[in-house]
Structures are given as structure tokens and as C-alpha cells.
Amino acid sequence: MQQTNLNAADIKQQISLVDLLAALGHQPAKPSGKELIYNSMLRETGTNPTFFVNRELNVWYDRSSGKGGSIIDFAMIYWKLTFIEALKKIASVSGQDFLIPAAGEKRLRRHARKLPHYCIEEIKPLGDNPIITEYITGRGILEVAKARLHEIYYFVEDEQKNRKQFFAAGWQNELGSWEVRNPNFKGSLGHKAITFIGRDDSRLAVFDNCFDYLSWLTENPLASESVLVLNSPDLLQSAIRKAKDFLEISVFFNRDYIGRLACAEFIQALPQAMDKSVQYKDFNSYNEMLITCIKKIRKVYRGC
């Protein structure tokens, strides 16, 4: 086997938990959208499908035990191993020979994989591009988005200098990079980071993404709380550190198992935080609820 020098973050991103489970003889009981559901392998009587895997995020949550996390967290619990032992076990089962440093050993510097080059050509106010306008309108947030989102025009160039043009609605994070979305893509141009909007020094509202924030703002136009948007589930700890000094924290995360897990971790770290997702308890997200309500209202008007 060819050795590669990967750290824990690399293993979390590059080794598929689904493939690891398959190598161990565990197959999903049923698919559920982006998720696969397995009979729990963390309990001796794991005959019920309570073990969820999100293939896109490469994370898991076991409803029967209330535990979840990354592929490394799974390995540590499944085999009852230490962190370094879990890395070695994942390497062995996945058939890859990682150069895993011993505890305290200085890690060799890795050369980053060269990514396609992107360049922002133009930034415009929202409303110039009909495709973006239709997309934001469909999300039910056009009016509040006009002063908060922009149209981002950019190109991506690969190593062969092949260039492709793109446009998207853009939302700036606190590092000055852009979180971009269009009907077919969501991602980042530059470094991922949270977005923070400072207003009230004692009250804070926390959201997964800008669409949920703008949905909440649509329904609460006079809201004066400070706002924190994660922009990525990987930035939960950054959000917790930013939020720690607020006295009142309202958490509006998605109601899927990843969102519930993140909310529980947030509240455990900051007891002053409260789960406010009950406001859209019949939906996965605040934006999903808003879209459904708008569709119902339009249907009533068409029937008049």
C-alpha cells in the first residue's frame, strides 16, 4: 500500500463512513434522501434502524444512544479505542496506509492539493439578474434580501486554463469571503467563516445559513438581536466561541438529526442558549416553513 501523510481532518473528509461500514459488513436498512439509515451497530440488540449517516457531510448520529460525530468518533466508540488507535484502525480497514504520527510527534508539512482558480469579476446589487431574482423570490425572502445579498459574477479556471463563467447570490462572511448560492450550487469563494451582525450586546439569534436568517427577518422585521450565521456545520465551535458572552441566545438550527446534534452541542456549551426550532416544528428549517406558508397563501388567493 502506498503511504500518505494525512491528519485527522483529512481522514474525516476523504475516508467515507459508508464505505467503512460496508467493509465491516453493515448495509443500510433504508435510504432517506441524503441520509442512509442502518440498524444500530453500537448496541448488542441493534435491530432497529436508528443509526443515521449523512453521506454529504460524512457524519453520523445514533438515535438509540444519543451519540454522533465523525468517522473517527465512530471508530473510537465502535472498537473502544483511543484517538490514535482509531486512526490506525480506520487506515487498516479502509485499506490505506496512513503515516499517522505518534502522540506529541511533530507532523510533517503537507503540500496542499491545487484547487481550481476562481476570480470574482463583478459584484452587483440584487435585482439585475432575473435567474437569481427568481431563485430568491422562490425562497420567499426577496424584500429583505435586497439590502443584504449581492449578485456575484465569477469564473473558475482549472490547471489547463479552461475557464467557466458562473453567477450566484452572495453573502459575505466575517473574513470578507463570499458564501454563494444559485439554483444548482452552494459553496464558498475563499475561506469559510461565520457571519456576525452586531446589534444588541446581550441577545443573539443563531442560524445555520443566511436563507434561514432572512426567513426569520421576513417574519420579524423589527427584530433587534445580534445575529450569527454559521454558514457551515464545520464552524459550530467558532460560533460557540463568538456567542459565549451573550446572555440570551436563540438557536434556529435545522430539525434534521445533524441540526439537532449541533443544537444539543451548542446548548451544552452555552446553557443560556435555547432551542427555538419549535417555531417550525413541522418543517426541517425556517426557510422551508416560510416557503410552504407562501405557497398556501397564493393557493388561497388563486381560489378567490
Helices and strands as residue ranges (DSSP letters): E 3-4, H 8-14, H 17-23, E 30-32, E 35-39, E 49-54, E 59-62, E 67-69, H 71-79, H 83-94, E 97-98, E 117-125, H 130-138, H 142-145, E 150-157, E 163-172, E 178-182, E 185-189, E 195-197, E 203-207, H 210-219, E 226-229, G 233-235, H 236-243, E 248-252, H 257-269, E 273-275, G 277-280, H 286-303
